[in-house]
């Protein structure tokens, strides 16, 4: 959920994320200090779709449709072996990213009123944000620190729906991918 700040998170906002628990030992300290989503309670993750529908719009039919869309996609493995950069952002690059892009596209196709990143960016760039809003020197320092902690692999078997309660992000549901 890069390019957001805690001041822009609002009660009722939702997102769909893939937790990457294998990243936590390497990135937790950096994320807690330098990633607003971590400060607001979001674990290490790759975003599938943010923002998603407002919480007030999520009902049993949305849960069922999410389960159908996501359950029709196979589980897969991701490898993280290098850092990438966006302006003022350092992130881990998930590879391969084809299935991540396909998940995002499938959800956005089903709910066109919820385009990726609110429609702010033309390209979907799957990533695990570590730090944002920092100088190049800080981002280079983090990249150097992470170099000897990579690579690692993560099994992606579910997508979580998270909701901002006005203070923190909370998991609302988890949807299994197919096997």
Secondary structure, 3 states (H helix, E strand, C coil): CCCCCHHHCCCCCEEEEEECHHHHHHHHHHHHHHCHHHHCCCCCEEEEEECCCCHHHCCHHHHHHHHHHHHCCECEEEEEEEEEEECCEEEEEEECCHHHHHHHHHHHHHCCCCCHHHHCCCCCCCCEEEEECCCHHHHHHHHHHHHCCCCEEEEECEEEEEEECCCCEEEEEEEECEC
